């Protein structure tokens, strides 16, 4: 049991890489010149990246050995931007402002039906205190979640639930992300706006009402929690976890490579209607 507990805790501790190239700047909307908050910035499939602040600012270091890798910037509602890390660093030295082009998103068609919907809880319902996982002294972009199998299509996501084992990060901000699936791992985000929240619960049940976001899924999906701010050493929030259950996926930072676990899974679950 101790071995399993260690495994579930380790994955969201920050990784230290030898870094020699400091970069910093601000990301703005190409049309309005307004800063874009919480943009994911990172080296693709490497554990090096960050998330822009609420004011669109960012700062992180690029290891010299990764300067020929690709950096990607992405945010809901904007066209992603990619370039070589060395070009990214050179660009910022000349001008610390990077702009992203907004995209026009079409509203989904609303289908009215007289069908009486069924309500169900999907996901991992564990409330264990012996096994736990999530965020401790972690960097912005740490992310963890589970694969959710739906019962019927369409499925309407109403609420997110998790059991908090311990929490000293009441003011730290998180983002709830929904992804479609490709090759068994999270692929593209399927929501049209950021779902930002803090976990105020010290211990026990945490619930996030999602009614206003009108989230509708037609296939199985991944839902994850992403840390948006670097945690201080004394800050942590741990959720219940358990053996088996839904497949879990996690990554250390923005644009990093996803890792799957079918042995241990974080205790996230969802109230849905279908």
N, C-alpha and C positions, 0 to 999 in steps of 0.2 A: 504493500500500500504506500509506503514512503516513496518508493521509486516512481510510482504513477503520479503521486502528488507533486514531486519535483518536476516531472515532465510537463504537467499542466501549467505550472507557474513560470517556467523558464522562458516560454516563447515570446513574451512581450517585454522582456528586458531589452534595453537598447544595446545595439552592437557597436563596438568601437573599432573603427578602421583608421589606419594611418592617413591623415589628411594634411594636405599642404597648400591647397588653393581655396582661400576663403572667397565666397561670393555673397553679395547682398544686393537687394533692390526692392522695387515695388511693382506690383502688377495692377494695371488699370484697364478699364473698359475702353476699347478703341474708338467708340462713338461718343461716349459721355465724359471720358477722362476721369471717371470716378474709380477709386480703388476697388478691387475685387477681393472680398474676404475669403479665407479658407480655400485657396487654390492648392491642389496637390502638385508638388514639384519634386521630381526625383529621377534617379538614373534607372532606366528600365531594367527590371529583373535583378537589380542589385539592392542591397540593403543600405542605401544612402539616399536620403531625401528629407523633405520637410513639408510643412503646410504654412501658407501665408497667414499673417495675423488678421484680425478683424479690420485693420487699416490697410490690408493688402501688402504689408511688408514681409520680407523673408530674409533669412541669413543661414547659410550652411557651408560646409567645406567639402570640396571634391578631392578625393584621393588622386594623386598623380597617375596611378596605374589605371584609373577609370576615365581619363580625359578623352579617350577615343570612343567611349561608350555614348549612348544616346540619352539625352535628358528630355523628359516629357513634362509639359504643364497641362493640366486639365481641370476644368470646373464645370459644374452643371450650368447649362445655358450658354456655353461658350465653345468655340471651335478649339480643339486641342492644338498645341504647338510643340513640335519636336525639333531638336538640333543636337549636334555633337556637343559633348560637355566642354571641350576646349573652345568651341565657338560661343557657347553660352557664357563662359567666363570672360572671353574677350569682349563680347558685346556689352556686358555689364560694366566693364572697366571704362568703356567709352560713354555709356549712357545707362544709368541704373534703372531706367523705366522700361518695362516690358508690357506691351498691350496684347489683349486677347479680343478676338472678334466675336461679338454676340451672335447667336443663332436664333432664328425664329422657330419656335416650337408650336406645332399644331395641337390644338386641343383634341383630346380623344372624343370620339362619338359617344354620346350618352344614350344608353339603351334602357328604355322604361319597360318593366315587365311586372306582371301580376304574380309571378312565382314567389311562393313563400320561401324565404331563405333559411337555411340551417346555420346555426352558430356552433363553432367548434374551436378547441384549443389545439394548435399544431406546434410541434417543436419539442424541446427537452424541458420537462417540468421539474427537474430535480431541485431540491432545497437543501442539499448536502452542505455541511460545514467542514467535512473532512477533506473534500476535494474542492479546489477553487482555482480560478484563473481569471486573468484580465490584465489590469494596468498598474504597474508599480515602478516609480521613478523612470518613466518611459518617455520617448521622444514623440513629437507630433507626427502623426501618420501611422502609428501603431494601430492595427486593425484586427478584429477577430469576430467570427460569426459562424452560423450553421446553415446547412442546406435544408430547405423546407419543401416537403412533398405535399402538393395540394390534393384535395379530394375530388374537385370538380372545377370546370372552367365556365365562367370567370369566378375568381375568388377575390373577395374584398377584404383588405387588411384593416382591421379596426383598432387594435391595440398591441403594443409590445410589452412583454413582461420579463422580468429577471429577478432572481433572489439575491440580495446583497448580503455577503458574508461580513465584510468590513469596508468602511469608507472614510477616508480622511481627505477626499478631493471634492468637497461639495461645490466648489466654485469653478472647477475645471470643466471646460466645454468639450462635448462629444458630438459626433454626427452619426445618425442612423442611415446606413446605406442599403439600398436594394439593388441586386445585380441579377441579370440573366446568367445562364450557365453555358460554358463552352469547355469541352474536354474535362468535365467534372469539377471545374473551379470557377470562381466568380469571373465574369467577363465585363459587360458594359452595364453602367448604372441605368435603372429603369424608372427612376423618379425624376420629376421636372423641377424640383426645388429642394434646397437644403433643409434637412430636419436636424436642427441644432438644439441641444439640451444639456442640462447638468443633472447629476444624480445627487439629490438632496437627502435621500434615505441613508441613514447610518447603518442600519441592519434590518433585513426583512424584505418584503415584497416591494419592488419598484415597477410602476406602470406608466407607460407613455401613451397618451391618447393620440391616435393617428387619423381620426375621422376627417379632419379638415384637409388632409392631403389627398384624399380620394385615390388611394393606391389600389389598383386593380391588376391582378396577375392572371395569366392564362396558362402558365407552365410553372414547373418547379423553379425555385429561386434560391438565392443566398441573401441573407440579411446579416449585416455586420454592424458593430459599433467601432467607430474610428476616433482616436484621440486627436483633438485639434490644437492642443497646447502642450508644450513640454512640461512634464511634472517635476516638481521639486522633490528632493530626496525623501521628505516626510509625507508625501502625498501618494495615496494608492486607493484603488477601488477594486475589490475582488468580488466576483460573482460565483455562485454555486456551479459545480461541474460534476460530471458523472461518467461512468464507464459506458461505452457503446453509445446507443442513441443515434441522433442525426449526425451526419458527417460534419466535421468542423474544418474551417479554413482560416488561416491567419497569415499575416505578413508584418514585417518589422517596421516598415515605413512606406511613404508614398511611392507608388509606381514599382515597389519591390515585388519579388517573386512570391506567389502564393504557395503555402504548404498545406497539405490536407492531413487530417487525422481521423481514422475510423475507430480508434480505440477509446479515446477520451474526448468528451464534447462539453462545451460551455452550456450552461443552463438557460438558454433563451427560448421563449415561446410566444405565441401570437394568438390573439382572438381574431377569428376570421368568420366571414359569412360566405356561403356558396349556394 
